[in-house]
Amino acid sequence: MEGKRKDAMCNKSSLKHSSAWPKQKCLYTEQLGQLLSQVDEEQKVNTQWKLIKECIETAAKNNIEEVPKQKAYPRWDNEVKHLSDKQKQVRLEILNSKEPQKIKDLKKERNCILHKIREKTKQLKNEHLDELASNIDKTSSDGSMFQAVKALNRKRFENPKVHDNDGKQVSNPSQIQLIIANHKKSKFRDDNIHDIEPYFGQPRKLKSPITEKEVRASINNLKKGRAPGSDNISGEFLKFAPHLIDNKIAEILNQTFERHEDLNINESLLMALPKPGKPKGPPQNLRPITLLNSIRKVLSTIVLNRIRPKTETYISHSQSGFRPNRSTSDVVWAHRWLSAKILNTPNLQLNITGIDMSAAFDTIDRTLLLKTLREIINEDELRIVQFLLSKTTLDVKINGTNTTQLFTTNVDSPQGDSLSPVLFIVYLENALRNNSNRGRGRPTTTLPITLNNDLKRLQNKDVQLTTKEDLHKLQKIASQRQEWIAFTAEIKRTAEAARPDDQASGRH
């Protein structure tokens, strides 16, 4: 589906607040089931998925009522436009006139016109707020507050401000798109690296085929209210689809690996948003937001559920990010616990160093990542991960232009799904292990400490803690190693905790 998003496919966020939604949902589910039963499974997988998308679009258009998008208040109407043109004409007369009295009269006239413009725009804004309040009153009580806050805080979306090579701001949407695409291509594309093939070995079935149950669990995990990718299918349209779609998607995915056919699910849209607190203009100050296809999200969650137990065993206990039942609270608690413990340990100083890895997700070597995963996961899981990392493309989207700036990426772990963070921490764990020179290969020059075992050795001074010197040494070693060459680390802060009596006596 090209061009603008279809209204019926996009304006779904407020469907659940409509009293007609339960009936619409049932009609959508029923018709979609009838349409899906006509899809021939003997066709190529790409054709099957295209037909399924058309079935979803048809069922949505026929049964789901279109909900108008809420827009920011109109700043202009015909009257304001007329007044604006008039004040511009008066301003030109002021600039061209040389008679002081005439200039004085013209300025007075222009001030009156500007006053009318301000009054009219204020009136338009108040009318818009009254309309929002009326629409909010019509919603259910559960969603009224959410709708009110969302409507009142809605801002006009504007294309990001971008500077060219000369430092001048670019206003043409096509030029903005090209500048952003060239910058992101330099980050996500390295012509010196070979692209990963989607398959390895001969076409063959998965030893553990993807099941309908896995597909349904993955669909249920999709978030509501998320922008769709290039396939234009939101998570809601899969969630409310009949269970027949689970079978269809499972068959498509299994046939893809059995036949080694192209499914083209790794095409993503890239939206660039300005980073808060950063100067506007440089392309590097734009945060890329990736919108993935729905079927790719489904497959990513399926393989994540399969490999999670194995990656959890591989990753060190000190890693708290992107892990189930772990969070920043664990790190904060460990920091405070160690700080308190040191007060009861004589002649000991604890150095804590915080490291911020810049654009770490965007610098992963996919070949090395697959090599690491080959020792952790089984063949089926490796085949799926390799498929998800191959032939990935990004298409920069900018308002005001229908052109495309599509480019292929071969660096980074494609973001936008729940699998990417896990792949990153596996990659990081491997890099830390390869820089270790003792024990089981666990990193010894990093801050995190396994509390149950390493803390006991800490009291015996058998654990090497991270100091500034250790960190600089680690960075120097990292720059010489292939698996670390992409990482750039910056020291954010260093805090030292020591016993007061040790500091007073000068002991370390």
Salt bridges, closest charged atoms under 4 A:
GLU41 OE2 - LYS248 NZ 3.55
GLU57 OE2 - LYS61 NZ 3.04
ASP77 OD2 - LYS120 NZ 3.69
GLU79 OE1 - LYS120 NZ 3.52
ASP85 OD2 - LYS81 NZ 3.50
ASP191 OD1 - ARG189 NE 3.27
ASP195 OD1 - ARG189 NH1 2.84
GLU214 OE2 - ARG306 NE 2.86
ASP246 OD1 - ARG216 NH2 2.87
ASP246 OD2 - HIS243 ND1 3.08
GLU261 OE2 - ARG259 NH1 3.64
ASP262 OD1 - LYS391 NZ 3.47
GLU312 OE1 - ARG323 NH2 3.03
ASP330 OD1 - ARG326 NE 3.77
ASP356 OD2 - LYS492 NZ 3.98
GLU379 OE2 - ARG204 NE 3.13
GLU381 OE1 - LYS310 NZ 3.01
ASP395 OD2 - LYS397 NZ 3.64
ASP412 OD1 - ARG366 NH2 2.77
ASP417 OD2 - ARG296 NE 3.53
GLU429 OE2 - ARG433 NE 2.99
GLU429 OE2 - ARG442 NH1 3.65
ASP454 OD1 - ARG457 NH2 1.83
GLU483 OE2 - ARG481 NH1 3.59
GLU490 OE1 - LYS492 NZ 3.72
ASP501 OD2 - ARG499 NH2 2.44
ASP501 OD2 - ARG507 NH2 3.93
ASP502 OD1 - ARG507 NH2 2.93
